[in-house]
Amino acid sequence: MTRGIFAVVAVLWLAAVGRDRVDEWIAATVLPALDVAQSVTVSERDGALLRAYTVDGGLWRLGTRIEKVDPGYVAMLLAWEDRRFAVHAGVDPRALIRAVWQSLRAGRVVSGGSTLTMQVARLLEDGPTGSISGKLRQIRVALALERRIGKAGVLDLYLALAPFGGNVEGIRAASLVWFGREPARLTTAQAALLVALPQSPETRRPDRDPRAARAARDRVLTRMAALDVIDDSALQAALSDPVPMTRRAFPALAPHLSDRARALDPKAATHHLTLDADLQARLERLAADTLRGMRPDLSIALVVADHRTGDMLASVGSAAFSDARGGYVDMTTALRSPGSTLKPLIYALAFDQGLAHPDTIIADRPVAFGTYAPQNFDRQFRGEVRVADALRLSLNIPVVMLTDALGPPALMAALQRSGAQPRLAGRAGLAVALGGVGLTLEDLVQLYAGLAQGGLAQPLHWQRSAAARQRITGAAAAWQVGHILSALPPPPGAPPLPIAWKTGTSYGHRDAWAIGYDGAHVVGVWLGRPDGTPVPGAFGADLAAPLLFQAFQQLGAVTPLPPPPPDTLMPGSALPPPLQRFRPRDALFVAATDAPELAFPPDGARLTLDQGALALKLRAGVPPFTVLGNGAPLLTGVTRREVWLDGLAPGYLALSVIDARGRVARASLRLD
């Protein structure tokens, strides 16, 4: 009460000493810093919050402006805290005199008499107001604030600094925490609670004492009705609304990409991304659901983009932003072997340069390029096949022959024109065709976006930008590849979506890929271990392809692929003689062999046992097979080419497989 009386005396003294001296006194005021630290925020394409970061001290303080706050809340706030806000100069003598008079009559403090501006002064300095000097300082700062930044600036500061319980400050953070919504549109009950909380933010916290929160809210509502801020029907409806019982978590979508944005521009307070928040949330849930039940060291990554604009719509760097499964590693940007996912580009380049056509006959036979003798994944040979079938079957030998005819540097140049950034330890060789180059998931999605755009590169971006576009291949060649890939059957159990898609598996089963596109979107999927070690039994067709189709289902209706360009030589047309059969340049066909081969595990691998068991996969050879471990029989009379070896212990294992003709396949392993 004494402090209130002093405040009244101070205001009367200011009026008595003369306006000039008061003006000088206010003008000489040294104000606290007004650029209040606010949480860095990351928003999506329509402005919804993706992620926010705390300021020093672990405070959530999300800045906003008066025009982005519900007008009903502002009206209640001013009616409750400072009805004469629009007309006073920062200190309201009437309110101070009224507060002292009420306190004298009641024998206790009934109201404080502080204006909203004085409250902002206190919040800015967090200084003492229980002393005469503290109260005088608050009055002086309030008067100076009104002159320096005006009413709108004062309101903006209050909206940023008002305490709402715990480590939550400001109306935007409070609205998100207690109601899960932005403050631009609040119900009458929600606005009243947010008016009531700053008066006693800890004792009225809804998650700790919902009864106290409700009582405080209802007092505000009743007063607002008495002041005609709300009508009686709004009052009755608001009084029946429940108060929130729990504190909501702040949005935490796209953590990897949010961190990248912040690292790229660490001084920016707000980062606007091209992502779609709803799609991002659905794909993050899909990624987590996909890995549930799988081995604990697997990770996953997805990228979705609109290839018409280059906008990235979703980016999932891992299933969870945590230590589990190496979740802090952003696998959308990790360099990996792309496996067979480059084959569509190679065929498109061959079509574009007149080396082949989808109906061209190409030989799938044992072949050698000097000391390099590529093999198909299953170690089988199919003789003469159509080029379209070679691509659909993902055969290795035909695509290496085409790469030899094109020249590996031409393939690398096409990758660079697409906007990808391929990495090689040395000079590009033929092995690049089968994944012997480092690329990221973002690189591959960007490459396929260019194919979807008729061979015209479409640089992806997650922040608004304009980049020059280069031509990767001709439009007809790009369409032909898409037409071939769109005829692939869907994975078992997946719906028959009309998309062009391709899978890939890198050497040693380290990476499982699936990339696809329709007429509007391109989607990329990766599964594997972040540390790059093999994953027994991991195939792109088995693991990544089903997820690719599920991701497309999250996009809604599939957009049809475009019709062929006018100059396209359609499948089934009469081919000119040079296109009827592909003839390799320097390849030497060699005699076939059917000796047994270990498809898995690869020689020299270090593998983790699955409950003491290890998968074994064979190619070629004549059954029945005998399997030896460190010279001792593990299995005999084996007729299947995929079996499990049980009862193994950690350590080194010399694995041998003998076929019916006595031929041996060997591998030396380290088991953990």
C-alpha positions as CSV (number, residue, x, y, z in Angstrom):
1,M,0.0,0.0,0.0
2,T,2.9,2.3,0.8
3,R,4.4,1.7,-2.6
4,G,1.1,2.6,-4.2
5,I,0.8,5.9,-2.2
6,F,4.4,6.7,-3.3
7,A,3.5,6.1,-6.9
8,V,0.7,8.5,-6.7
9,V,2.9,11.1,-5.0
10,A,5.6,10.6,-7.6
11,V,3.1,11.2,-10.4
12,L,1.8,14.3,-8.7
13,W,5.4,15.5,-8.2
14,L,6.1,15.1,-11.9
15,A,3.1,17.2,-12.7
16,A,4.2,19.9,-10.3
17,V,7.8,20.3,-11.4
18,G,6.9,21.5,-14.8
19,R,6.5,20.0,-18.2
20,D,9.9,21.1,-19.5
21,R,11.8,19.4,-16.6
22,V,9.7,16.3,-16.9
23,D,10.5,16.1,-20.6
24,E,14.2,16.5,-20.0
25,W,14.0,13.8,-17.3
26,I,12.2,11.3,-19.6
27,A,14.4,12.1,-22.6
28,A,17.5,11.3,-20.5
29,T,16.2,7.9,-19.6
30,V,18.6,5.0,-20.5
31,L,16.2,2.3,-21.7
32,P,17.0,-1.4,-21.4
33,A,17.6,-3.3,-24.6
34,L,14.4,-3.5,-26.6
35,D,15.6,-6.1,-29.1
36,V,14.4,-9.0,-26.9
37,A,15.9,-12.4,-27.8
38,Q,13.3,-14.5,-29.5
39,S,13.2,-18.1,-30.4
40,V,14.4,-18.9,-33.9
41,T,11.5,-20.4,-35.8
42,V,11.3,-22.5,-38.9
43,S,8.0,-22.4,-40.9
44,E,6.6,-24.3,-43.9
45,R,5.3,-23.1,-47.2
46,D,2.0,-21.8,-45.8
47,G,3.5,-20.3,-42.7
48,A,2.7,-23.1,-40.2
49,L,5.4,-23.7,-37.6
50,L,7.7,-26.6,-38.2
51,R,10.2,-26.2,-35.4
52,A,11.3,-23.6,-32.8
53,Y,14.5,-23.3,-30.7
54,T,14.7,-22.0,-27.1
55,V,16.5,-18.8,-26.2
56,D,19.2,-18.6,-23.5
57,G,17.9,-20.0,-20.3
58,G,15.7,-22.6,-22.0
59,L,12.8,-20.1,-22.6
60,W,10.3,-20.5,-25.3
61,R,9.7,-17.0,-26.5
62,L,8.2,-16.8,-30.0
63,G,7.8,-13.3,-31.1
64,T,4.7,-12.0,-32.9
65,R,3.1,-8.8,-33.8
66,I,-0.2,-7.3,-32.8
67,E,-1.8,-7.8,-36.2
68,K,-1.2,-11.5,-35.9
69,V,-3.1,-11.9,-32.6
70,D,-6.8,-12.4,-32.2
71,P,-8.5,-9.0,-31.8
72,G,-10.8,-10.4,-29.1
73,Y,-7.8,-11.3,-27.0
74,V,-6.4,-7.8,-27.3
75,A,-9.7,-6.2,-26.4
76,M,-9.9,-8.4,-23.3
77,L,-6.3,-7.7,-22.3
78,L,-6.8,-3.9,-22.5
79,A,-10.1,-4.0,-20.7
80,W,-8.7,-6.2,-17.9
81,E,-5.2,-4.6,-17.5
82,D,-5.4,-1.0,-18.7
83,R,-8.7,0.4,-19.9
84,R,-7.1,3.9,-20.5
85,F,-4.1,2.5,-22.4
86,A,-5.0,4.5,-25.5
87,V,-5.0,7.8,-23.8
88,H,-2.4,7.8,-21.0
89,A,1.3,8.5,-21.5
90,G,2.6,5.4,-19.9
91,V,1.4,6.1,-16.4
92,D,-2.2,6.5,-15.5
93,P,-2.7,8.8,-12.4
94,R,-6.4,7.9,-12.2
95,A,-5.6,4.2,-11.9
96,L,-2.9,4.8,-9.3
97,I,-5.3,7.1,-7.2
98,R,-8.1,4.5,-7.6
99,A,-5.8,1.7,-6.5
100,V,-4.6,3.6,-3.4
101,W,-8.2,4.5,-2.4
102,Q,-9.4,0.9,-2.8
103,S,-6.5,-0.3,-0.8
104,L,-7.1,2.2,2.0
105,R,-10.8,1.2,2.2
106,A,-10.1,-2.5,2.1
107,G,-7.1,-2.5,4.3
108,R,-5.2,-4.6,1.7
109,V,-4.0,-4.3,-1.9
110,V,-7.0,-4.6,-4.2
111,S,-5.4,-3.6,-7.5
112,G,-1.9,-2.4,-8.4
113,G,-2.6,0.5,-10.6
114,S,0.2,-0.4,-13.0
115,T,-0.5,0.3,-16.6
116,L,0.4,-2.2,-19.3
117,T,3.4,0.0,-20.2
118,M,4.6,-0.2,-16.6
119,Q,4.3,-4.0,-16.7
120,V,6.4,-4.0,-19.9
121,A,9.0,-1.8,-18.1
122,R,9.1,-4.3,-15.3
123,L,9.4,-7.3,-17.7
124,L,12.1,-5.7,-19.7
125,E,14.4,-5.0,-16.7
126,D,13.2,-7.7,-14.4
127,G,14.1,-5.2,-11.7
128,P,12.8,-4.7,-8.2
129,T,9.4,-3.0,-7.8
130,G,9.1,-3.5,-4.1
131,S,11.1,-0.4,-3.3
132,I,10.5,3.2,-3.9
133,S,13.5,3.5,-6.2
134,G,12.3,0.4,-8.2
135,K,8.8,1.9,-8.6
136,L,10.2,5.2,-9.7
137,R,12.4,3.5,-12.2
138,Q,9.4,1.6,-13.6
139,I,7.5,4.8,-14.0
140,R,10.3,6.5,-15.7
141,V,10.9,3.6,-18.2
142,A,7.2,3.4,-18.9
143,L,7.0,7.1,-19.8
144,A,10.2,6.8,-22.0
145,L,8.9,3.7,-23.7
146,E,5.7,5.4,-24.9
147,R,7.7,8.2,-26.4
148,R,10.3,6.0,-28.1
149,I,8.3,3.1,-29.5
150,G,4.6,4.2,-29.2
151,K,1.6,2.2,-28.2
152,A,2.0,-0.5,-30.9
153,G,5.6,-1.1,-29.8
154,V,4.6,-1.4,-26.2
155,L,1.9,-4.0,-27.1
156,D,4.4,-6.0,-29.2
157,L,6.8,-6.1,-26.3
158,Y,4.0,-7.3,-23.9
159,L,3.0,-10.0,-26.4
160,A,6.6,-11.2,-26.5
161,L,7.5,-11.0,-22.8
162,A,4.4,-11.8,-20.7
163,P,4.9,-14.9,-18.6
164,F,2.5,-17.8,-19.1
165,G,3.9,-20.5,-16.8
166,G,7.2,-22.5,-16.7
167,N,9.6,-21.5,-19.4
168,V,6.9,-20.1,-21.7
169,E,6.9,-16.4,-22.5
170,G,4.8,-14.5,-25.0
171,I,1.3,-15.0,-26.4
172,R,2.4,-17.1,-29.4
173,A,4.3,-19.6,-27.3
174,A,1.5,-19.7,-24.8
175,S,-1.2,-20.3,-27.4
176,L,0.8,-23.2,-28.9
177,V,1.6,-24.7,-25.6
178,W,-1.9,-24.6,-24.1
179,F,-4.1,-24.9,-27.1
180,G,-1.9,-26.2,-30.0
181,R,-2.8,-23.3,-32.2
182,E,-1.5,-19.9,-33.4
183,P,-2.9,-16.9,-31.5
184,A,-4.5,-15.4,-34.6
185,R,-7.8,-17.1,-33.9
186,L,-8.7,-17.9,-30.3
187,T,-12.0,-18.8,-28.7
188,T,-13.5,-16.5,-26.1
189,A,-12.5,-19.0,-23.4
190,Q,-9.0,-19.4,-24.7
191,A,-8.5,-15.6,-24.9
192,A,-9.7,-15.1,-21.3
193,L,-7.4,-17.8,-19.9
194,L,-4.4,-16.1,-21.7
195,V,-5.4,-12.8,-20.1
196,A,-5.6,-14.4,-16.7
197,L,-2.3,-16.4,-16.7
198,P,0.3,-13.7,-16.6
199,Q,-1.0,-12.3,-13.3
200,S,0.1,-15.4,-11.5
201,P,1.6,-17.7,-14.1
202,E,2.8,-20.5,-11.8
203,T,-0.2,-20.9,-9.4
204,R,-2.6,-20.8,-12.3
205,R,-0.9,-23.2,-14.7
206,P,-3.6,-25.4,-16.1
207,D,-1.4,-28.5,-16.1
208,R,-0.7,-28.1,-12.4
209,D,-3.9,-26.6,-11.0
210,P,-6.8,-26.6,-13.6
211,R,-9.3,-25.5,-10.9
212,A,-7.3,-22.3,-10.2
213,A,-6.8,-21.7,-13.9
214,R,-10.5,-22.1,-14.5
215,A,-11.5,-19.8,-11.7
216,A,-9.1,-17.1,-12.9
217,R,-10.4,-17.5,-16.5
218,D,-14.0,-17.2,-15.3
219,R,-13.3,-14.0,-13.4
220,V,-12.0,-12.5,-16.6
221,L,-15.0,-13.7,-18.5
222,T,-17.5,-12.3,-16.0
223,R,-15.7,-8.9,-15.9
224,M,-15.6,-8.8,-19.7
225,A,-19.4,-9.4,-19.8
226,A,-19.9,-6.6,-17.3
227,L,-17.8,-4.2,-19.4
228,D,-19.7,-5.3,-22.6
229,V,-16.6,-6.6,-24.2
230,I,-18.5,-9.9,-24.8
231,D,-22.2,-10.5,-24.7
232,D,-24.1,-12.9,-22.4
233,S,-24.3,-15.7,-24.9
234,A,-20.5,-15.7,-25.5
235,L,-20.1,-15.6,-21.7
236,Q,-22.3,-18.7,-21.1
237,A,-20.6,-20.6,-23.9
238,A,-17.1,-19.7,-22.7
239,L,-17.9,-20.6,-19.1
240,S,-18.8,-24.1,-20.2
241,D,-15.6,-24.7,-22.1
242,P,-13.0,-26.9,-20.4
243,V,-9.5,-25.6,-19.6
244,P,-6.5,-27.6,-21.0
245,M,-5.2,-30.2,-18.6
246,T,-1.8,-30.8,-20.2
247,R,1.0,-28.8,-21.8
248,R,1.5,-29.5,-25.4
249,A,4.9,-30.0,-27.0
250,F,6.0,-27.5,-29.6
251,P,6.1,-28.7,-33.2
252,A,9.3,-30.5,-34.0
253,L,9.0,-31.5,-37.6
254,A,11.9,-31.7,-40.1
255,P,14.6,-31.5,-37.5
256,H,17.5,-32.2,-39.8
257,L,16.5,-29.7,-42.5
258,S,15.7,-27.1,-39.8
259,D,19.2,-27.4,-38.4
260,R,20.6,-27.1,-41.9
261,A,18.6,-23.9,-42.5
262,R,19.8,-22.4,-39.2
263,A,23.4,-23.3,-39.9
264,L,23.2,-21.7,-43.3
265,D,21.9,-18.4,-41.9
266,P,22.6,-18.4,-38.2
267,K,21.6,-14.7,-37.8
268,A,18.1,-15.1,-39.2
269,A,15.2,-15.2,-36.7
270,T,12.8,-17.0,-39.0
271,H,13.4,-19.5,-41.7
272,H,10.8,-20.2,-44.4
273,L,10.9,-23.6,-46.0
274,T,9.1,-25.0,-49.0
275,L,7.9,-28.1,-47.0
276,D,4.3,-29.1,-46.4
277,A,3.9,-29.5,-42.7
278,D,1.0,-32.1,-43.0
279,L,2.9,-34.2,-45.5
280,Q,6.1,-34.0,-43.4
281,A,4.2,-35.2,-40.3
282,R,2.6,-38.1,-42.2
283,L,5.9,-39.2,-43.7
284,E,7.7,-39.0,-40.4
285,R,5.1,-41.3,-38.9
286,L,5.4,-43.6,-41.9
287,A,9.2,-43.8,-41.4
288,A,8.8,-44.6,-37.7
289,D,6.1,-47.2,-38.4
290,T,8.2,-48.9,-41.2
291,L,11.2,-49.5,-38.9
292,R,9.1,-50.8,-36.0
293,G,10.0,-54.4,-35.6
294,M,13.1,-54.2,-37.9
295,R,16.7,-54.7,-36.6
296,P,17.7,-51.8,-34.3
297,D,20.6,-50.5,-36.3
298,L,18.6,-49.7,-39.5
299,S,17.8,-46.1,-40.5
300,I,15.6,-44.6,-43.1
301,A,15.3,-41.4,-45.2
302,L,12.7,-40.0,-47.5
303,V,12.5,-37.0,-49.8
304,V,9.4,-35.8,-51.7
305,A,9.5,-32.9,-54.2
306,D,7.2,-31.3,-56.7
307,H,9.2,-31.7,-59.9
308,R,7.2,-29.0,-61.6
309,T,8.5,-26.3,-59.4
310,G,11.5,-27.9,-57.7
311,D,10.0,-27.3,-54.2
312,M,10.9,-29.9,-51.7
313,L,7.7,-30.9,-49.9
314,A,9.1,-33.3,-47.3
315,S,12.5,-34.3,-46.0
316,V,12.9,-37.1,-43.4
317,G,16.5,-37.6,-42.5
318,S,15.8,-40.5,-40.1
319,A,12.9,-42.2,-38.3
320,A,13.6,-40.3,-35.1
321,F,15.9,-37.3,-34.1
322,S,17.7,-39.2,-31.3
323,D,20.6,-41.5,-30.6
324,A,18.6,-44.6,-31.5
325,R,19.3,-45.9,-35.0
326,G,21.8,-43.1,-35.6
327,G,18.9,-40.8,-35.8
328,Y,20.9,-37.6,-35.6
329,V,22.5,-38.4,-38.9
330,D,20.7,-36.8,-41.9
331,M,20.7,-39.6,-44.4
332,T,19.1,-37.4,-47.1
333,T,22.6,-35.8,-47.5
334,A,24.9,-38.7,-46.7
335,L,27.1,-39.9,-49.6
336,R,26.2,-43.5,-50.5
337,S,26.5,-45.9,-53.4
338,P,23.4,-45.5,-55.6
339,G,23.4,-49.1,-56.8
340,S,21.2,-49.6,-59.9
341,T,19.4,-46.3,-59.6
342,L,21.6,-44.7,-62.2
343,K,20.5,-47.1,-64.9
344,P,17.6,-45.1,-66.1
345,L,19.9,-42.1,-66.8
346,I,22.3,-44.3,-68.8
347,Y,19.5,-45.7,-70.9
348,A,18.1,-42.2,-71.5
349,L,21.6,-41.0,-72.6
350,A,21.9,-44.0,-75.0
351,F,18.4,-43.3,-76.5
352,D,19.3,-39.6,-76.8
353,Q,22.6,-40.3,-78.7
354,G,21.0,-42.9,-81.0
355,L,22.9,-45.8,-79.5
356,A,19.8,-47.8,-78.6
357,H,16.0,-47.7,-78.6
358,P,13.7,-49.5,-76.2
359,D,13.1,-52.2,-78.9
360,T,16.8,-52.6,-79.7
361,I,18.2,-56.1,-79.1
362,I,21.1,-56.3,-76.7
363,A,23.2,-59.3,-75.6
364,D,23.2,-60.3,-72.0
365,R,26.1,-62.7,-72.0
366,P,29.4,-63.0,-70.1
367,V,31.6,-60.1,-71.2
368,A,34.9,-58.6,-70.2
369,F,36.4,-55.1,-70.6
370,G,40.0,-55.8,-70.1
371,T,40.2,-57.1,-66.5
372,Y,36.7,-55.9,-65.6
373,A,34.0,-58.6,-66.1
374,P,30.7,-57.3,-64.8
375,Q,28.1,-59.9,-63.6
376,N,24.3,-59.7,-63.2
377,F,23.0,-59.6,-59.7
378,D,21.7,-63.1,-59.9
379,R,24.8,-64.4,-61.8
380,Q,22.5,-65.6,-64.6
381,F,22.5,-64.7,-68.3
382,R,19.5,-64.2,-70.5
383,G,21.0,-64.1,-73.9
384,E,19.5,-61.6,-76.3
385,V,16.9,-59.3,-74.8
386,R,15.1,-56.1,-75.7
387,V,16.7,-53.0,-74.2
388,A,13.4,-52.1,-72.4
389,D,13.4,-55.6,-70.8
390,A,17.1,-55.1,-69.8
391,L,16.1,-52.0,-67.9
392,R,13.0,-53.5,-66.3
393,L,15.1,-56.5,-65.2
394,S,17.9,-54.2,-64.0
395,L,20.5,-56.3,-65.8
396,N,24.1,-55.2,-65.2
397,I,25.9,-56.4,-68.4
398,P,23.8,-54.5,-70.9
399,V,24.0,-51.2,-69.0
400,V,27.8,-51.5,-68.6
401,M,28.1,-52.1,-72.4
402,L,26.0,-48.9,-73.0
403,T,28.2,-47.0,-70.5
404,D,31.3,-48.1,-72.4
405,A,29.8,-46.8,-75.6
406,L,28.8,-43.5,-74.0
407,G,32.0,-43.1,-72.0
408,P,31.9,-42.8,-68.2
409,P,32.8,-39.1,-68.4
410,A,29.5,-38.5,-70.3
411,L,27.6,-40.1,-67.5
412,M,29.4,-38.0,-64.9
413,A,28.7,-34.9,-66.9
414,A,25.0,-35.7,-67.2
415,L,24.9,-36.2,-63.4
416,Q,26.4,-32.8,-62.9
417,R,23.9,-31.2,-65.3
418,S,21.1,-32.7,-63.3
419,G,22.3,-30.7,-60.3
420,A,23.8,-33.7,-58.5
421,Q,27.2,-33.6,-57.0
422,P,28.8,-37.0,-57.6
423,R,31.9,-37.8,-55.6
424,L,34.7,-40.1,-56.9
425,A,38.0,-41.1,-55.4
426,G,39.7,-41.2,-58.8
427,R,38.8,-41.2,-62.5
428,A,35.4,-42.4,-63.5
429,G,35.3,-46.0,-64.8
430,L,32.7,-48.4,-66.0
431,A,31.8,-49.4,-62.4
432,V,30.1,-46.0,-62.1
433,A,27.2,-47.6,-64.0
434,L,26.6,-50.0,-61.2
435,G,26.9,-47.6,-58.3
436,G,30.6,-47.0,-58.1
437,V,30.1,-43.3,-57.2
438,G,29.0,-41.3,-54.2
439,L,25.6,-39.7,-54.3
440,T,23.0,-38.5,-51.8
441,L,19.3,-39.2,-51.7
442,E,18.7,-35.6,-52.5
443,D,21.0,-36.0,-55.6
444,L,19.0,-39.0,-56.8
445,V,15.6,-37.3,-56.3
446,Q,16.9,-34.3,-58.2
447,L,18.1,-36.5,-61.0
448,Y,14.7,-38.3,-61.3
449,A,13.0,-34.9,-61.1
450,G,14.9,-34.0,-64.3
451,L,13.8,-37.2,-66.0
452,A,10.2,-36.5,-65.0
453,Q,10.6,-33.0,-66.5
454,G,11.3,-34.4,-69.9
455,G,15.1,-34.4,-69.5
456,L,15.3,-30.8,-68.3
457,A,17.1,-30.5,-65.0
458,Q,14.9,-29.3,-62.1
459,P,17.1,-28.2,-59.2
460,L,15.5,-28.9,-55.9
461,H,15.3,-26.3,-53.2
462,W,13.9,-26.2,-49.7
463,Q,14.1,-22.4,-49.6
464,R,12.7,-20.2,-52.3
465,S,15.3,-19.8,-55.1
466,A,15.7,-19.5,-58.8
467,A,18.4,-21.7,-60.4
468,A,19.4,-22.1,-64.0
469,R,18.1,-25.3,-65.6
470,Q,20.3,-27.4,-67.9
471,R,19.2,-30.2,-70.3
472,I,20.2,-33.7,-69.1
473,T,18.7,-35.6,-72.1
474,G,16.3,-35.0,-74.8
475,A,12.6,-35.1,-74.1
476,A,11.9,-38.2,-76.1
477,A,14.6,-40.2,-74.4
478,A,13.4,-39.1,-70.9
479,W,9.8,-40.1,-71.8
480,Q,10.9,-43.5,-73.1
481,V,12.7,-44.3,-69.9
482,G,9.6,-43.2,-67.8
483,H,7.4,-45.3,-70.1
484,I,9.5,-48.4,-69.5
485,L,9.7,-47.9,-65.7
486,S,6.0,-47.2,-65.4
487,A,5.3,-50.8,-66.7
488,L,7.0,-52.4,-63.7
489,P,4.6,-54.3,-61.5
490,P,4.1,-52.9,-58.0
491,P,5.7,-54.6,-55.0
492,P,3.7,-57.4,-53.5
493,G,0.7,-56.0,-51.6
494,A,1.1,-52.5,-53.0
495,P,-1.6,-50.9,-55.1
496,P,-1.0,-50.6,-58.9
497,L,-0.1,-46.9,-59.0
498,P,0.8,-45.5,-62.4
499,I,4.2,-44.3,-61.5
500,A,7.7,-44.7,-63.1
501,W,10.0,-46.2,-60.5
502,K,13.3,-48.0,-60.0
503,T,15.0,-49.8,-57.1
504,G,18.7,-50.2,-56.3
505,T,20.8,-52.2,-53.9
506,S,24.5,-51.2,-53.4
507,Y,27.4,-53.6,-53.1
508,G,27.4,-55.7,-50.0
509,H,23.7,-54.8,-49.3
510,R,24.7,-51.6,-47.7
511,D,21.9,-49.4,-49.2
512,A,18.4,-50.2,-50.3
513,W,16.9,-47.6,-52.7
514,A,13.6,-46.8,-54.4
515,I,13.0,-43.7,-56.5
516,G,9.8,-42.9,-58.5
517,Y,7.8,-40.2,-60.0
518,D,4.3,-39.4,-61.4
519,G,3.3,-36.3,-63.4
520,A,3.7,-34.0,-60.4
521,H,5.9,-35.5,-57.7
522,V,9.1,-37.4,-57.2
523,V,9.8,-39.5,-54.2
524,G,13.0,-41.0,-53.0
525,V,13.5,-43.7,-50.3
526,W,16.7,-45.0,-48.7
527,L,17.1,-47.7,-46.0
528,G,20.4,-49.0,-44.5
529,R,22.8,-48.5,-41.6
530,P,24.2,-45.0,-41.2
531,D,27.7,-46.4,-40.6
532,G,27.7,-48.0,-44.0
533,T,28.1,-51.6,-42.9
534,P,26.2,-54.4,-44.7
535,V,22.6,-55.3,-43.9
536,P,22.1,-59.0,-44.6
537,G,19.2,-59.6,-47.0
538,A,18.6,-55.9,-47.7
539,F,17.3,-55.4,-51.2
540,G,15.8,-52.3,-52.6
541,A,12.9,-54.2,-54.1
542,D,12.0,-55.8,-50.8
543,L,12.5,-53.0,-48.3
544,A,12.4,-49.6,-50.1
545,A,9.9,-50.3,-52.9
546,P,6.9,-50.9,-50.6
547,L,7.7,-47.7,-48.7
548,L,7.9,-45.8,-52.0
549,F,4.4,-46.8,-52.9
550,Q,3.1,-46.0,-49.3
551,A,4.7,-42.5,-49.6
552,F,2.9,-41.9,-52.9
553,Q,-0.4,-42.8,-51.2
554,Q,0.3,-40.1,-48.7
555,L,0.3,-37.6,-51.6
556,G,-3.3,-38.4,-52.6
557,A,-4.4,-39.0,-56.1
558,V,-1.5,-39.9,-58.5
559,T,-1.0,-37.4,-61.3
560,P,-0.8,-39.1,-64.7
561,L,2.5,-39.2,-66.5
562,P,2.7,-37.0,-69.6
563,P,2.1,-38.2,-73.2
564,P,5.1,-38.8,-75.5
565,P,6.7,-35.8,-77.2
566,P,5.8,-35.5,-80.9
567,D,9.2,-36.7,-82.2
568,T,9.3,-39.9,-80.1
569,L,10.0,-43.1,-82.1
570,M,7.4,-45.2,-80.3
571,P,7.9,-48.8,-79.2
572,G,6.8,-51.2,-81.9
573,S,7.8,-48.9,-84.7
574,A,10.1,-50.1,-87.5
575,L,13.6,-49.4,-86.4
576,P,16.4,-48.3,-88.7
577,P,19.1,-51.0,-89.1
578,P,21.6,-49.3,-86.7
579,L,19.0,-49.4,-83.9
580,Q,17.9,-53.0,-84.4
581,R,20.8,-54.6,-82.6
582,F,23.3,-53.0,-80.2
583,R,27.0,-53.9,-80.9
584,P,29.4,-53.2,-78.1
585,R,32.5,-51.2,-78.9
586,D,35.4,-52.9,-77.1
587,A,33.8,-55.7,-75.0
588,L,35.0,-59.3,-75.4
589,F,32.3,-61.9,-74.8
590,V,33.7,-64.8,-72.8
591,A,32.5,-68.4,-72.0
592,A,29.8,-68.7,-69.3
593,T,30.4,-70.5,-66.0
594,D,28.0,-71.9,-63.6
595,A,30.3,-72.3,-60.6
596,P,28.6,-71.6,-57.2
597,E,28.8,-68.0,-56.0
598,L,28.0,-66.5,-52.6
599,A,25.5,-63.7,-53.2
600,F,25.5,-63.1,-49.4
601,P,27.5,-62.8,-47.2
602,P,30.3,-61.0,-49.2
603,D,33.9,-62.0,-48.5
604,G,35.5,-59.9,-45.8
605,A,32.3,-58.7,-44.3
606,R,31.8,-57.9,-40.7
607,L,28.2,-58.8,-39.7
608,T,25.9,-58.8,-36.7
609,L,24.3,-62.1,-35.9
610,D,20.5,-62.2,-35.7
611,Q,20.0,-64.4,-32.6
612,G,22.9,-66.6,-33.6
613,A,21.7,-67.0,-37.2
614,L,23.2,-65.8,-40.5
615,A,21.5,-65.6,-43.9
616,L,23.2,-67.4,-46.8
617,K,22.3,-66.7,-50.4
618,L,23.8,-68.7,-53.4
619,R,24.0,-68.0,-57.1
620,A,24.6,-70.6,-59.8
621,G,26.2,-73.9,-58.9
622,V,24.5,-77.4,-59.0
623,P,22.6,-78.6,-56.0
624,P,22.6,-80.2,-53.6
625,F,25.1,-78.1,-51.6
626,T,27.2,-78.7,-48.6
627,V,27.9,-75.8,-46.2
628,L,31.1,-75.8,-44.0
629,G,32.0,-73.4,-41.2
630,N,35.7,-73.4,-40.2
631,G,35.9,-76.8,-41.9
632,A,33.0,-78.4,-40.0
633,P,29.7,-79.3,-41.7
634,L,26.9,-76.9,-41.0
635,L,24.3,-78.1,-43.6
636,T,24.3,-80.9,-46.0
637,G,21.9,-81.8,-48.9
638,V,20.8,-78.3,-49.4
639,T,18.7,-77.7,-52.5
640,R,17.5,-74.2,-51.8
641,R,19.6,-71.1,-52.6
642,E,18.5,-69.1,-49.6
643,V,19.0,-70.7,-46.1
644,W,19.7,-69.7,-42.5
645,L,22.8,-70.9,-40.7
646,D,21.8,-71.4,-37.0
647,G,23.8,-71.8,-33.8
648,L,26.7,-69.5,-34.9
649,A,28.9,-67.8,-32.3
650,P,30.7,-64.4,-32.5
651,G,34.2,-64.6,-34.0
652,Y,35.9,-65.3,-37.3
653,L,34.2,-67.8,-39.6
654,A,35.6,-69.4,-42.7
655,L,32.5,-70.2,-44.8
656,S,32.6,-72.7,-47.7
657,V,29.9,-73.9,-50.0
658,I,30.5,-77.0,-52.2
659,D,28.1,-77.9,-55.0
660,A,27.3,-81.3,-56.5
661,R,30.3,-81.1,-58.9
662,G,32.8,-80.3,-56.2
663,R,33.2,-76.6,-57.0
664,V,33.6,-74.3,-54.0
665,A,32.6,-70.8,-53.1
666,R,34.3,-69.3,-50.0
667,A,34.1,-66.2,-47.8
668,S,35.9,-65.1,-44.6
669,L,33.7,-63.3,-42.1
670,R,33.8,-61.6,-38.8
671,L,30.7,-62.2,-36.7
672,D,29.5,-59.9,-33.9
